[in-house]
């Protein structure tokens, strides 16, 4: 379980706000739930696993099942002042299930919650640094975004199995790009939506990542010199949905200890070197 300090309680005020957290049983979702409770929020938790936290309501829900999502959100009702989408699967699961939970199910959660969200409400979605390269496959993501349901999305993924791969990176790219698409649409209703892209974070999912992409993880730069805690990611999520961030929408926040910055600099230097070689070649 995650414990919150007095300093945590002094952060952005969530006193009396009705919040929904998916993936609330463990990892970043559990940490987010703990911080919200400490900040005075009314928390409604959703997860496929049993939820241990003392929350206003807890719903066991499989995010690959639209009827379960709709039932959970309907039971919570409105208003929903802040939605935190923290549920996700690693690539140790079958690719279609990863896509169903990480993108299609998360999209359905947001779409189901929106009718209960009034002007001034906000959505924060956990993506990943693995979604960094979404622009390279924008045409595919745009096509996937055009599907109208989880079932349609799964059919699309089956037809594009090679592009989907193990499901993890593609699902995070699809999620990040979908948030960008939704940003101006939701802004017309006075709603905000932002994406958090964590780097390596100590959660129960980390062994799954080490098992499947351990070599890639080892090769990632880590300027700050350590992995993040789940609570450090939760603090960033609470900021994104806070009243203090009232002008922030469509953001892709890399909370990764400088990893993305280091990778960007590496790519920039490589490109500069290639240009110089062309000039002198």
VMD Tcl script that draws the C-alpha trace (Angstrom):
set ca {
  {0.00 0.00 0.00}
  {1.07 3.58 -0.61}
  {1.32 6.07 2.24}
  {1.05 9.81 1.80}
  {3.00 12.45 3.70}
  {1.77 15.81 4.98}
  {3.56 17.42 2.06}
  {1.42 15.37 -0.31}
  {-1.70 16.67 1.41}
  {-0.62 20.26 0.75}
  {-0.50 19.77 -3.00}
  {-3.25 20.64 -5.45}
  {-6.62 20.82 -3.77}
  {-8.98 18.01 -4.66}
  {-11.20 18.60 -1.65}
  {-14.70 17.38 -2.47}
  {-13.96 16.65 -6.13}
  {-15.44 13.44 -7.57}
  {-12.70 11.44 -9.24}
  {-12.45 8.14 -11.12}
  {-9.27 6.06 -11.30}
  {-8.82 3.02 -13.55}
  {-6.08 0.54 -12.74}
  {-6.55 1.51 -9.10}
  {-5.55 -1.82 -7.56}
  {-1.79 -1.52 -8.04}
  {1.10 0.52 -9.34}
  {0.52 4.08 -10.49}
  {-3.24 3.74 -10.18}
  {-2.99 2.67 -6.55}
  {-0.57 5.51 -5.82}
  {-2.89 7.98 -7.54}
  {-5.80 6.73 -5.47}
  {-3.82 7.20 -2.25}
  {-2.80 10.76 -3.12}
  {-6.34 11.69 -4.12}
  {-7.73 10.37 -0.85}
  {-5.11 12.33 1.09}
  {-6.03 15.46 -0.87}
  {-9.70 15.18 0.08}
  {-11.14 13.78 -3.13}
  {-14.08 11.42 -3.45}
  {-12.49 8.46 -5.24}
  {-14.25 5.86 -7.36}
  {-11.88 3.05 -8.27}
  {-11.98 0.64 -11.21}
  {-9.78 -2.41 -11.81}
  {-10.04 -6.02 -12.90}
  {-8.22 -6.98 -9.68}
  {-9.63 -6.52 -6.16}
  {-9.17 -2.97 -4.88}
  {-7.78 -2.71 -1.35}
  {-8.03 1.04 -0.86}
  {-10.76 2.64 1.22}
  {-12.64 4.43 -1.57}
  {-16.17 5.68 -2.13}
  {-16.84 2.86 -4.61}
  {-14.84 0.03 -6.15}
  {-15.78 -1.72 -9.39}
  {-14.15 -4.86 -10.74}
  {-14.11 -4.30 -14.48}
  {-12.38 -5.83 -17.50}
  {-11.47 -2.93 -19.78}
  {-11.67 -5.17 -22.83}
  {-15.43 -5.54 -22.22}
  {-17.46 -2.46 -23.21}
  {-20.53 -3.54 -21.26}
  {-18.50 -3.78 -18.05}
  {-17.02 -0.33 -18.66}
  {-20.42 1.21 -19.31}
  {-21.89 -0.44 -16.21}
  {-19.04 0.74 -13.98}
  {-19.30 4.34 -15.19}
  {-23.10 4.31 -14.97}
  {-22.91 3.09 -11.37}
  {-20.55 5.95 -10.51}
  {-22.70 8.51 -12.30}
  {-21.97 12.21 -12.38}
  {-20.50 14.58 -11.95}
  {-17.01 13.28 -12.72}
  {-14.60 16.14 -12.06}
  {-11.40 14.28 -12.87}
  {-10.73 11.01 -14.67}
  {-7.40 9.21 -14.27}
  {-6.79 6.41 -16.78}
  {-4.03 4.33 -15.22}
  {-4.90 0.80 -16.37}
  {-2.56 -0.98 -18.74}
  {-0.92 -4.26 -19.69}
  {2.65 -5.15 -20.62}
  {3.65 -7.14 -23.70}
  {3.66 -10.39 -21.73}
  {-0.05 -10.57 -22.60}
  {-1.42 -11.46 -26.07}
  {-1.19 -8.49 -28.46}
  {-4.93 -8.19 -29.03}
  {-5.60 -8.06 -25.30}
  {-2.89 -5.44 -24.86}
  {-4.52 -3.33 -27.58}
  {-7.97 -3.87 -26.08}
  {-6.98 -2.65 -22.62}
  {-4.27 -0.07 -23.34}
  {-6.00 1.80 -26.13}
  {-9.47 0.58 -27.09}
  {-10.74 0.03 -23.55}
  {-9.18 3.23 -22.26}
  {-10.78 5.14 -25.12}
  {-14.14 3.61 -24.20}
  {-13.70 4.63 -20.56}
  {-13.13 8.23 -21.58}
  {-16.03 8.22 -24.03}
  {-18.34 6.68 -21.41}
  {-17.30 9.22 -18.78}
  {-17.60 12.34 -20.96}
  {-21.41 12.70 -20.63}
  {-20.86 12.97 -16.86}
  {-18.13 15.62 -17.13}
  {-19.01 19.31 -16.95}
  {-17.00 22.35 -18.02}
  {-13.79 22.56 -16.00}
  {-13.38 18.79 -15.69}
  {-10.23 17.04 -16.86}
  {-8.82 13.71 -18.05}
  {-5.29 12.43 -17.49}
  {-4.21 9.34 -19.41}
  {-1.09 7.25 -18.77}
  {0.71 6.47 -22.00}
  {4.44 5.72 -22.05}
  {7.77 6.82 -23.46}
  {7.12 3.82 -25.74}
  {4.53 6.00 -27.50}
  {7.21 8.51 -28.48}
  {7.32 7.56 -32.18}
  {3.59 7.82 -32.90}
  {4.15 10.29 -35.77}
  {5.96 7.61 -37.77}
  {2.75 5.58 -38.06}
  {0.21 8.40 -37.98}
  {-1.70 7.07 -40.99}
  {-2.26 3.74 -39.26}
  {-3.24 5.35 -35.98}
  {-5.70 7.66 -37.72}
  {-7.30 4.61 -39.33}
  {-7.53 2.83 -35.96}
  {-9.02 5.95 -34.35}
  {-11.81 5.81 -36.94}
  {-13.13 2.54 -35.51}
  {-16.28 3.03 -33.46}
  {-16.03 0.28 -30.88}
  {-13.72 -2.12 -29.09}
  {-14.86 -4.96 -31.37}
  {-14.22 -2.90 -34.50}
  {-10.84 -1.93 -33.13}
  {-9.91 -5.55 -32.47}
  {-10.90 -6.46 -36.03}
  {-8.68 -3.63 -37.28}
  {-5.79 -4.93 -35.18}
  {-6.25 -8.45 -36.54}
  {-6.04 -7.05 -40.07}
  {-2.90 -5.07 -39.20}
  {-1.13 -7.65 -37.03}
  {2.33 -6.86 -38.39}
  {2.03 -3.17 -37.50}
  {0.56 -3.96 -34.08}
  {3.44 -6.28 -33.19}
  {3.45 -7.21 -29.50}
  {0.80 -4.54 -28.92}
  {2.52 -2.44 -26.29}
  {4.30 0.31 -28.22}
  {1.58 0.48 -30.85}
  {-1.15 0.78 -28.21}
  {0.68 3.60 -26.46}
  {1.31 5.40 -29.75}
  {-2.37 5.07 -30.64}
  {-3.35 6.40 -27.22}
  {-1.01 9.38 -27.32}
  {-2.10 10.40 -30.81}
  {-5.78 9.92 -29.93}
  {-5.40 12.33 -27.02}
  {-3.99 14.94 -29.39}
  {-6.97 14.46 -31.71}
  {-9.42 14.83 -28.83}
  {-7.79 17.93 -27.35}
  {-9.46 20.60 -29.55}
  {-12.75 18.69 -29.57}
  {-12.98 18.56 -25.78}
  {-11.71 22.13 -25.43}
  {-14.91 23.29 -27.12}
  {-16.77 21.86 -24.13}
  {-14.39 23.39 -21.59}
  {-12.75 20.02 -20.87}
  {-9.02 19.31 -20.70}
  {-7.16 16.11 -21.59}
  {-3.46 15.38 -21.15}
  {-1.08 12.45 -21.44}
  {1.54 11.32 -18.94}
  {4.45 9.37 -20.43}
  {6.33 7.67 -17.59}
  {9.79 6.27 -17.99}
  {11.01 3.24 -16.05}
  {8.89 3.06 -12.91}
  {9.02 0.59 -10.05}
  {5.59 -1.04 -10.23}
  {4.38 -4.66 -10.28}
  {4.55 -4.48 -14.11}
  {8.30 -3.81 -14.20}
  {9.30 -7.52 -14.06}
  {7.11 -8.10 -17.14}
  {9.01 -5.40 -19.03}
  {12.35 -6.80 -17.87}
  {11.30 -10.25 -19.05}
  {10.29 -9.14 -22.55}
  {12.41 -6.08 -23.37}
  {15.12 -6.18 -20.73}
  {17.94 -5.46 -23.19}
  {16.12 -2.41 -24.52}
  {15.50 -1.13 -21.00}
  {19.16 -1.55 -20.14}
  {20.11 0.52 -23.19}
  {17.83 3.43 -22.30}
  {19.59 6.55 -20.99}
  {18.72 7.52 -17.42}
  {20.20 10.96 -16.67}
  {18.61 11.16 -13.23}
  {20.27 7.88 -12.29}
  {17.36 5.85 -10.92}
  {13.89 4.57 -11.66}
  {10.78 6.50 -10.72}
  {8.49 5.51 -7.91}
  {4.79 5.03 -8.59}
  {4.03 7.94 -6.27}
  {6.24 10.28 -8.32}
  {4.14 9.45 -11.37}
  {0.95 9.91 -9.36}
  {2.00 13.42 -8.33}
  {2.36 14.33 -12.01}
  {-1.09 12.91 -12.77}
  {-2.69 14.90 -9.98}
  {-1.08 18.06 -11.31}
  {-2.41 17.43 -14.84}
  {-6.00 17.21 -13.57}
  {-5.66 19.95 -10.95}
  {-7.16 23.44 -10.95}
  {-3.57 24.73 -10.99}
  {-3.23 23.27 -14.51}
  {-6.40 24.94 -15.79}
  {-4.72 26.18 -18.99}
  {-2.87 22.94 -19.72}
  {-4.41 20.65 -22.33}
  {-3.05 18.47 -25.11}
  {0.22 18.07 -23.23}
  {2.48 15.04 -23.56}
  {4.33 15.11 -20.23}
  {7.47 12.98 -20.19}
  {8.06 12.13 -16.53}
  {11.05 9.93 -17.32}
  {14.08 11.28 -15.50}
  {15.41 12.92 -18.66}
  {15.44 9.76 -20.80}
  {13.52 11.28 -23.71}
  {15.63 14.43 -23.66}
  {18.79 12.32 -23.81}
  {17.39 10.24 -26.68}
  {16.37 13.40 -28.55}
  {19.86 14.83 -28.16}
  {21.38 11.56 -29.36}
  {19.21 11.61 -32.47}
  {19.93 15.29 -33.08}
  {23.67 14.71 -32.84}
  {23.43 11.72 -35.18}
  {21.49 13.79 -37.71}
  {23.98 16.65 -37.45}
  {26.83 14.20 -37.99}
  {25.14 12.75 -41.06}
  {24.62 16.24 -42.50}
  {28.28 17.07 -41.98}
  {29.31 13.83 -43.68}
  {27.10 14.68 -46.65}
  {28.67 18.11 -46.92}
  {32.20 16.74 -46.88}
  {31.48 13.50 -48.70}
}
mol new
graphics top color blue
foreach p $ca { graphics top sphere $p radius 0.5 }
foreach p [lrange $ca 0 end-1] q [lrange $ca 1 end] { graphics top cylinder $p $q radius 0.2 }
display resetview
